[in-house]
Amino acid sequence: MWKLARRTIRYRGKSLTATFLALFLGTVIVMTCGGLLETGVRNNAPAQRLAQADLVVTGDRSVAPPLAKGDDPDDAEDPAIMPERVPVPTAALDRVRGVEGVREAVAERTFDAALVREGREVRDGAGPVKAQAHGWASAAFAPYGIAEGKAPARDDEVALDTRTARAAGVGPGDKVRIAAGDGTRKYTVSAIVKTSRQLDRSALFLTDGRAEALAPAVADIAVRTDSGTDLADVRDRVAAALDGQPLKVVSGDGRGTVEFPEVLTSGSDLVALAGAFGGMTTVVAIMVVSGTVALSVGQRRREFGLLRSIGSTQRQLRRMLLTETLMVAVVAAGAGWFAGPPVGRWLFGEFQGTGFVSDSVIYAQGWIPAVAAAGALLITALLGGWIGARRGVNVKPVEALREAEVQLRWAHPLRIILAVLFLSGATALAILTVLLFDGPIAGSTAGPTVLCAVIGFALLGPGLTKLMAWLIGGPIRWFTGSSGKLAVSHARVRAVRMAAAVTPLMLATGMATGNLYLQTTQIEATKSAYAANLRADAVLSPAAGGVSDALLSKVRHTKGVEAASAYATSTGFIDGATDEDGIPLQGVSARQASLTTAVRPVAGSLEKLDGTTVALTTERARKLHKAVGDTVTLRLGDRDEVDVRIVALFKGRPGYETAFLPAALLASHTDLGRPSQILVRTSSSAVVPGLASLAPGLEVTDRQSLIEANAEDAQTQAWINYLLIAMIVAYTVLAVVNSLVLSVGNRSREFALQRLVGSTKGQVMKMLTIEALIVAAIGLLLGTAAASTSLFPFAHAAANTWMPSGPWWIYGAIMAGAVTLSLAATLLPAWAALRIRPVEAAGAQE
């Protein structure tokens, strides 16, 4: 069979090319997802500003979520990453310095700063120049060297890196106003510093005393060890000296996560995304390859019949087909392994451009994705080839010869059972989405619902194609005459072969419609929830340093301002709650909250939201068995635990619930240490623009701009899914083209016979046009039905409505694309086939 496969493969150019393209693109996509998966697992972010530190002591931000009463500790979720920096106790510095092998230990203080001027920014028409501020002692760990001037020696001096100085247009000796801490202050630029390589973040350096005054909390401790000492030993001794405190000691690329804490969460997000789409691609690839092989096998039934009649066994034929597929797979693997890394690197760059992944993370694609792609390719080739070849070899020789032109039977007990299982799974997931989930989390079941539905429909493809052709056959015959009658007859008789084109078209339509409208529905639901919770007419954001009491007081006493509330956000955990990802927290000013937020208490009062108190939703309080006046333990974003008393209960929107705390309490447990914004309610919209003059660099955003900005952020995140969906849909589009081109290209004898009995080229082309439209219509109808199994349940769960949200032109574009694709892939090869003289085509052998 190996020799036979090797000799016949040269005569199967069209079908093997289609198989090659399917396997090649599948390999590329799997390798791309594998590279993203490896990058997320490794999560390498090399140190930049701390590159010369041998060790870094930092707060441990990973915390096991609290368990509900009665839960087994062995069932605890993976540790959660807290959103705020865990401060390092000042006493830890002395302990580290006393460890044997430590040559130098410097307390790192990191806080936001911005260069501004009174009444306008540093440059006219530009925003404040933002940078991270540090004490001068930490400059040596990059290392930064002085390019001009001298190191800051007084509290009113500052050193700027070259990027910040260039953006601000200043140099040594110039005066600048810097917003940091609790306000703004003038400084003299004493030096311009630079490094040997460009760093991702701009920096400025104050004296160590001034940095400590603005940021009392120690962010981390940079450590240098004695030369010749074993780094691992010193690390163990430092860890032992700090035992019992929520701290950890990192080295190597672990130092990068201290500089770029967002890396801690983006890695797991990337792993989940890449894993989900990699698995989905493998499933789709198996379907595409099996469909392509099945179509090729169907066109060789006469050949197999002859081989069976001269003594070939089913096993031999199956081995021959699998050998052909594997030979093509080897070539596809070689091409895919070269093309996969560049595609993965490009896609990773797009992810970084949207902010989904930190710019500091390095793309890593080693041998692991190649092995994974090889395994997926082998599974795809073998399983797809076996599924596609099964029907072609499991027939009697006489039956194969009789059905060489028309395949009538397709159903198999295993196929029917699998179809029922997948459709039952889609139904169960849809029910779970409606009954158990609220808000964005419903996407975890809504997405797989589409995949289960399209697989179920694909398994029933021939039967559904024949049924749909019968249902729409009457109107088609009535409107299109004899050509339509012939096209409908062909559709019914050739339902099994037509299903090879309908199935990938249904797959592309279903996945595109389902996933695109899942994203648009999610965006609209998020936008609606954000707008419903916002009553403020404007939000004020200081350039850096957060909201000071003086600024808040100034805003409240501004003419036309009816209410102004300090505002802070974070994430935390409530003891006894089972929220895996934590609970969104909002900090507000008690007496102003009712005017600047849409919270309407059903019990208690927001005016009592002061000190250590909290306002919860009625649903969350019910789950905790708590009421107004009871106390709950809240773990805030910096790992601190606080006992807070419930002073108000309000009805929250399912899936978008939050908890409200006093702004001062919540802000003190954030990296900023102060409220980040001010929510303002005004008597007139004309008051809003004038608020910018209250402080240098103060950013003022009106209500509509806030809603649009929130929607834009959601759209940016959705774009990542759009990109991955587009790759899979493009893959299935290839399968549509393969199937139609193969199917039409091998009907030359049929077209020749039609022309010999009197049909013209135009009549044949009209018949094929109608056939292409039938394929498009059936694929669209089945794809839409598959998509609806997830869209309607998700819309109900996420937006409390049964109708998905999103522009209708998206579905119109999908319809137009399906029709255009079906027509082009049918008529172009048909036109080429009709160029052959009928007598020559009729006499040509298969």
N, C-alpha and C positions, 0 to 999 in steps of 0.2 A: 504493500500500500504506500510505503514511503516513496518508492521509485515512481509509482503511478501518479501520486500527488505531485511529485517534482516535475514529471513530464507534462501533466495536464495544466499546471498552474500558468504556463505561458499562454494558454488559449482562453484564460478567464480574466482578461484584463479589466473589463468593466466592473464585474462583480467584486473582484479582489481589490480593485482600486477603491471601491466604496467601503469595503471592509477595512482597508488600510487607513482611510481617512477617519473612519469611526474610531478605530483603535488609537490612532495617532493623537487626535484631539482629546480623547479620553485620557490618554497618558499625560498630555500636557496639563490638563486641568487638575488631574489627581496630583501630579508633581507640584503644581502651583499651590494647591491646598496643603500638600505635605510640607512645602517650604515655609508656608505661613504657620503651620502647626509647629514645626521645629523651632521657628523663630519665637513663637509664643512660649514654648516650653523652656527654651534656653533663656529668653528674656534678657539678653545681654545688653547692658547699657554701660559702656566703659566710663570710668571716672574722668572728669574734665577738670573742674575747679579743685578737686581733691586728689588729683592724679599723683601727687608726691607724698600723700599720706599712706603709710604702710597699713594702718588699721583705722577704722572709724567706729566709734561707739555711738549708737543711735537708739532711739526708742523703738520698741517692738510694736508694730502696728497690727500684727495678726492676733486676733482674739476669737476664741470659740464662741459662737452665738449662744445665748442663754437657752436652757431647756425649759419646756413647760412642765408643770407638775405631773409626775408619773411617768415621764419619758425616760427611756433607758439611756444612760450616758454613752453606751456603745453605739447608739444610733445618732449621735451628734453630727451635725453638718461639718464640712471642712471649715477651717478658720476663716473668719471674715477679715477683710482689710479695712481698718478704721480710716475715715476720711481725713483726719487731722494729724498733725505731727504730735507724737508723744514726747513731751519735754524731758530732757535729761536733768536729773537733780544736780544742783550745784556741787553737792558733796561728792558726787561721782568723779569730778575732776581730780580732787586730791587722791582718791583711791587709785585712779589710773596712773597718776604721776608716781605713786609709790610702788608700782609693780616693777619687778626686776626685768631689765631689758628694754624699758621704755625710756627713750632719750628725751622726747618732747611730747607734751600733750597740750593742745590749744582748744579752748572752748569756742565752738563755732556758733555765731549768731547770724541768722538769715532772716531778712524781712524785706518787704517790698518798699520801693522808693520811686519817686518821679521828679524830674526837673521841670519846674513851672516858673512862670512870671506872673506878677500881679496883673489881672485883667486880661491876660492873653497867654498863650503857650510860648514855649521857647522860640518857636518859629511861627510867624504868622500863617494861619491856615493849617497848621499841623497840631497833632495832639501832644500831650506831655510825653517826654522821653522817659520811658520806664526802665528800671533796672533792679537787680537784687542788691541789697546793701549788706555789707559785712564789716567786721572789725579788721583793722589793718594787719593784725597778726596772722590772719588766715590767708593773706595774699601769697605767702610763700609756698602754699600747698598746691598751686596750679602748675608751675609758679608764675606769678606776675612779676615783671621787671619794670623799673621806672624808665620810661622813654624820655620824659621831660619833667623838670621840676624836682620836688623832693617829697618825701613821705609826709602824710598829715601828722602834725604834732600837736595842734590845738583843736579844741572841740568845734571850732567854726571852720575847719579845713576839711577838704574832701579830695580823694584821688579817683579819677574816672578812667575807665578803660577806653581804648581808642574808639570803639564803636559808639559808646555813649557820648564821648566828647565830639565826635564827628557829627552825630545826629543833632546834638545841641548847638553845634557851632561855637564851641568855647575852647579855651586853652588855659595853661597855667597863669594864675593871677586874675582871671575873670571871676566875677561874682555870679553865683547861681542861687536860685531859690529851690530848695528840695522839700518835697512833701514826704514825710515819713513819721511813723509813730502817731502822736496825737495832734499834729499840725504841720505847718511849714516854717522853714527857717532859712536864713541866708548863710551861704558858705562861700569860702574862697577856694577855687580850684588850685590845689598845691602841686598836683602831679598828674601826668597822663601815664597810665601803665599799659603794658601789653604782654601777650604770651607768644610762644613760638608757633601756636596753632590757634585757629579760630574756634572759640567756644560757642555753644548753642545759646547761652544766655548772657546778656549784658550785666556788668557789675560795677559797683562803686564802693569805695572803702572809706570809712570814717575811723576816727581814733577808737581804740578798744573801749575806752571809757564812755564815749558818746554812743557807740553801738550798744553797750550794756544798758545805758539809760533808756534808749528807745526800744530795746528788746531784752527785757530782763531774763527771759527764759532761754536756757541753753538748748540750741537745736541739736547739736551733736558735738562729739569730741574727736578732733583729728590727732592721730598718734603717729609719731616716728619712733622707730626702734633703733637700738644700738646696732652698729654695723657688725656683721658676723653672727648675730643671734638667729636662732631658728624662729621664723615668723609664726609657725603653727604653735610652738611652745609659748611664745609671748601672748598669742591670742588666747590660748587656754588659760593662762595665768590672769589675764585681764578679765576674762569671762568669770573666772572663779572669784575674783575680787569684787565683782558686781553681782554676784549670785543673790537671788531673792528680789531683784528689782526688774521692772519690765523693760529691760535693755538687751541689746544684742550687739555683738562685735562682728564686723564684716571686713572683708579684704577683697582684693581683686575686683572683678566686675560688680561685686556686691556694693562697692562704694558708690557706683552709679545710681543705685536705687535710693541712696541718701540724697543725692543731688536732684534726682528726678523721681520723686515719690509716685507720680502718676504711672510709672512703669509697673508698679506692683499690681495694679488692677488691669491695665491694658493687656498684660500677658495672658491672663485667664480669659479675657474677652476674645482675644485673637485665637486662642486654642479652641474655645467653644464654637466660634464662627467657622474656622477652617475645618474642624472635625465634622460639623454638620453638613457643610457644603461638599466636603470630600466624600462622605458617605452617600450623599444624595447623587453626586456625580457618578459614583461607581454603580449605583442601582440603575441610573439612566443609561449608562454605558452598556450594561448587560442587556437592557431592553433594546437599545439601538443596534448593537452588534447581532443579537439574536434575530431581530427583524431583518437586517441586511442579509445574514446567512440564510434565513428561511426563504427569502425571496429568491436568492441565488439558487438554492436547492430546488425550489419550485420550478425554476426554469430548466433544470437538468433532470427532470423526472423521467423523460424518455431515455436519457443516458443511463440512469440508475436502473431503469427497467431492463435495459439490455444487459447491463452488468449482472443483475440478479438472475436473468434468464440463462446466462452462461456459467452460473455456479457461485457468484460472489455472495458472501453472507452479509447480513445486516451489520455485524461487528466490523467486517472489513471496510464497508462503505463508510461507516461512522468514523473509523480510524483515518480513512483517506480525507474526509472532510475536516476532521479536527487537525490533521497534519497540515492541510492547506491553510487553515486559520492560524495555526501556530507559526508557520513559516512567514505569513504576513505579519503576525504579531511581533516577531523578532525584528523585522525591518521597522515596524511602527515604533517599537520600543527604542531602537537606536536613534531615530529621528526625534522622538518625543523627549528623550533624556537631554538632547542638546537644546531643544526649544523651551523646555519647562523652566529652567532657572531664569532666563531673561524675562519671561512672562511673569513669573513669581516676583522678581525684583521690581518690575514695573508696577504690578498690582500693589505691592507693599508700599511703594512710593506714593501711590494714590491714597492709600490708607493714612499715611503720615500727613499728606496734604489736607485731609479732612479733620485731622486731630484725633482720629480714632486710636492711633498708635503714636507714642511719643517720638519726636524726631531723634532722640538720643539712642533709641533702640537700633541695633545693628541687624540687618537681614542675615539669616543663617540658613543655608541649605547645603547639607553635607550628603553623606551616603544614605542616611535614613530615609529621606523622601524618595530617593532613587529605588531603594529596596521596596518601599511601600508601593510605589508606582508599578514596579515589576510584579509585585504580588497582585495588585489590583488588575493589572493587564492580563496576568495569567488566569486569574479568576474570570475576568470578563471574556477572554478568548475561549477558554474551555467551557464555561457555563453557557455563554452566548452561542458558541458553536454547537454545543450539545443540544440546546433547546431548539436552535434553528434547524439542525440536521435530523432531529428525532422523527418528524413526520415523513421526511423524504426517504428514509431507509426502512421504516417499519411498515412497508406495504408489500403485497405479493407482486411478483414480476408482471403478470398480466394486468393487474390493477394499475400499476405504475404506467404501463404503456397506454392504458385506456384514459388515464387522467393526466396525460402529459400536457395537454393544452388547458384543461379545466380541472381545478382542484375543488372537490365538493365537500369533503369531510375535514373538519378542523377540531371538533370537540373531543376532549379527552377527560376522563374522570378527574385526574390530578389537576388539570387546568381549571376545570369548573370549581373544584374544591378550593384551590388557591384564590380564584377570583372572588368566591363567596367570603373567604377569610379576609381578604384585603378590603372588600367593600364593607364588611361587618366592622373591621377596624376603623375605617373612615367614619362610619356611622357612630361608633362608640366614642371616638375622639370628638366628633361634632357635639354629641350630647354632653360630654365632659366639659367642653368649652363653654356651653351655655349654663350648665348647672353649677360648676365648681370654681370658675375663674372670673375675675373682674379686672378690668384695666389692661395694661400692656402685657401682663404675664400670660394672658390668653393666647398670645402668639406662640407660646411653647407647644400648644396642642393644635392650634389652627394651621401652622405650617406643615407638619407631618400629615394632616388630614388630606391636603391636596395630593401629596405623593401617594398615599394609600389609595385614593380614589382613581388616580390616573393609572396606577398599576392594575387595579381591579378592572377598569374599563379596557386596558390594553389586553389583558388575558381573555376578555370576552369580545375583543375587537372584531373578528370575522362575523360573529353572530349579530353584534350591534350594527355593524356596517350593512349587513343584509337587511336587518329590520328597518334601519333608517332609510335605506334606498327604497324599500317598499312603501314607507310612509310618505316620502316626498316624490315618489315616482309619478303619481297621478297628475299633480300640478305641472310637473316638468314636461310630461308627454303632451299635456293639453296646450301648453304655451309654445313648445319648441318643435312640434311636428315629428316627422320621421326620424330626424337626427336625434331628437330627444328620446324617442322610443328605443332606438338602437342603443343609446348611451345608458338608459335605465336598464335595459336587458343585460348589457354587459356588466353593469354594476351589481346586478343580482347574481348573475352566473359567476362572475369573477370576484365575488365578495371577499374570498380568502386573500387573493392577491391585492385587491384594492385596500384591504385592511392594513397591509404592510405600509401603505402611504398614509392612510387615515390615522393610524396609531401614533406615529411621531408627530403628526400635525396636531392631534388631540393633546399629546404630551406638551408640546411647545405652547399651545394656546392655553391649556389648563394651568401650567406653571406660571406663564407670563401674567395671565389675568389674575390668578389667585394671589401670587406674591406681590404684584404691583399694587393691587387694590388693598391688600393687607397693610402695605406701607402707607398709602394715602389715607386709609381709614384711621390708622394709628396716629398719623400726623394731625388729622382734623380733630380727633378725640383729645389729644394732648393740648392742642391749641384752644379748644373749647373749655377744657378743665382749667387751663391757665387763665383765660379771660374771665371765667366765672369766679375765680378766687381773688381777682385783682380789682379793687375799687379805687386804688390810688390814681390820680390824674398824672403823676410824674414820679420818677425815681431819680434820686440824686446819688451819684457815685463819686466819692473823692478820688483824686488821681492816685493816691497811695496812702497807706496808714490807717484807713478806716475812718469811722465817724467819731469825732470828738464831741464831748458834751457842749463845748462852746459853739460848734457848728450847728448842732441840733437845736440849741436854744436860739441861735440867730435865725434859723429857718422858721421856727415856730412863731417868732415875733415879726416875721415879714408880712407886710400888708397884703391881703388877699389869700393868705395861707390859712385854711380852716383847721387842718390837722397835719401833724408830721410825726411819724413813728420810726424809731430806729429799727433796723431790719438786719437779721443774720440768718444764715442757713447752714445746716450740717446734717449728719445722719447718726442715729444712735440705736440702741437696743433697749427694750423694756423687759425687765426680768419677768419671765412667765409667758412672754409672747414668742411665737415661733417664726418670726420673720427672718428668713435666711439672709436677705440683703439689707436688713435693718429697716428703720422707720425714718422717713424724711422729717426733719425738725425745722421749724421756723421760729425765730425769735422776734418778738414785737414789743412795742411799748404799750403797757396795759390800757391807759386812758385814751390812746389814739387808735387802738387796734380796730374798734368797731367802725371807724370811719375810713380806714385805709385797707381793710381786708373784708372779704365777703362772709366772714364767720358769723353765724347767728346762733348763740348758745340756746340749747333747749333745757339746760339745767345749769345753775351757777351763773357766774358773771366774769367776763374778760377783764373787768376793772380790778379784779383781785389777782390778776396775773403778775405777781411781783414776788421777789425773793426766790425761794425754791418751790415753785409751783408749776403746774402743767395743765393744759386743756387738751382733752382727748376726744376722739369721735365716739359716738354712742356705741357703734359696732365694736370698736376695740375695747371699750370699757366693759361691754357685755361679755366678751371672750375672756377678759381678765377677772370677771366677777367683781368689778370695782364700781364705786359711785362717787359722787362729789363728796369731798372730805376725806376719802381714803388716800393712802400713800402707796406709791409704786417706786421701785428702784430703777433708775434710768442710767444706762451706761452711755456716756457722751462720746463724741468723736475722738477725744484724746485719751480714751480708756478710763477716765475718771468715772466713778460711780457716785450718783447723787440720789438721795431720797427726796422725791418731790410729791407735793400734795395736789390732788386733783381739785381744781377750783371751777372748772367749767366743762360741760359736755356739749358737743355740737354734732350735727348730722353731716358726715363727710360723703364725698362722691366715691362710690365703690371703685377700687382699683387705683385711686389717686388720693388716698388718705394721708394725712400728716398729723403732727402734734405741734402744739404751740407752747413756747416757753417765754419767759421774760427775756428781752433782747440782751440785757446785761449778763444774765446767767449763761445763755448759750454762747454769746460772743467770747466770753472769758475762756471757753474751752475750744476755741478755733485757733488756727495758725495766726490769724490776724490779731486776735486778742481784743478786738473791738467790733462793733456792728459794721458791716460792710457797706450798707446803703441807708437811705432815708426814703420812706414812702410818704408822699405828699398829696394831700387833698386840697384843692384850691377852689375859690369862689368863681374863677373865670379862667379859661384857657389862656388868656392874654398874660396871666401872671407867670406862667411856666417859663418862657424864654428868659425873663429877668432873673431867675434864680441862679443862673450860671455866674453871676457877678458876686455871689456871696463868699466865694473862696477861690483861690487860684487853682486852675485846672479842674474845677468841679464839672463833672459831666451830667447833663440833664437830659433825660429821655422821657418823652411823653408816652401816654398809655398805648396809643396805636403802634408806636415804634417798638414798644416793649413786646406787644403781642406778635408783631411781625418778626422781631428778632428771635423770639422763642420758637416760632414756626420755622424760621430759617435754620436754627440749630437742629431741630428735629429732622428737617429735610436733609441736612448734611449727613446725619447719621444714617438716614434711610438710603442715601445715595450709595453707601457701601453695599447694602443688600441689592440695590438695583444693579450694581456692577457685577456682582457674583451671579445674580439671576440671569443677566444678559449673556454671560458666558455659557451657562447651561442651556438657555433657550437657543443660542447660536449653534450649540452642539446638536440639539434636536432638529433644528432647521436643516443642518447637514443631512440628517437621516431622512428628512422629507425629500430633499433633492435626490439623494441616493436612490430611494425607493421609487420615486416617480421616473427618474431617468432610466433606471434598470428596467422597470416595468414597461415603459413605452418603447424603449430602445429595442426590446426583444419581440415586438409585435409587427415587425416588418412584413412577415409572411401574411399575417391577418390583413394588414392594410393593402397589400398587393392583391389579395383575393377580392377585397371589396372593390378595388379599382377595376379589376378584370371583369367583374359582373356589372359594371356601369357607374359606380360611384366616382365622383370627381374629387380632386385634392381638397377643394373647398368644403365638400360635404364631410370628408373624413376629418378635416380640421375642426369643423363645427361640432361633430360628434365628440371629438376629444376635448374641445372647449367645455362642453356640457359635462363630460366626465370629470374634468378638473374642478369645475364648480361644485359638482356633487361631492367630490373628495373634500374640498374646502368647507362646504356646508356641514357635512357630517363631522369633520374634525372640529369645527367651531362649536357645534352644538354639544358634542361630547365633552370638549374641553371646558366649555362654559358650565356644563353640569358638574364636572369635577371640581372646578373652582368654587362653585356655589356651596359645596359641602363645607367649606371653611369660611367663606366670606360672610355669609349670613350669621352663623354662630359667633364669629369674631366681632362683627359689628354690634351684636347684642351685648356681648361681654365687655367690649371696650368703650362703646359709646351709648349703650342703652337704647339702641335702635336696630331694627332688622335690616336696614338698607346700608350697604357699604358707602363710604364717602370717596369722592375723587372725581376728576373730570371725565366726562363721557368720551372725550376725544381719545383717551388711552385705549378704550375698548374698540373705538372706531379704527385706530391705527393698527391694533392687533388683527381686526377683521380684514382690513385692507392688505396687511402684510401676508396673511394666510392665503387670501385669494390671489394676490400677485405671485406669491411663491408657487402655488399650485399650478397656475396658468403657465408661468415661465418654465417650470421644471417639466411640464407635460408637452407644451407646444414646441419648444425648441428642439428636443430630440425627435419629436414627431415630424417636424419640418425636415430635419436631416434624413429621417427614414424615408420620407415621401420623395426625396430627390432621386432615389434608386428606381430604375424602371421596374414596373410591376412584374414582368416576366422573370427578370433576374432575381427580384426579391422572393417571388413565389417558389423559385427553384432552389433558393439558398438553403443550405442545411443548418441546423441548429448549432 
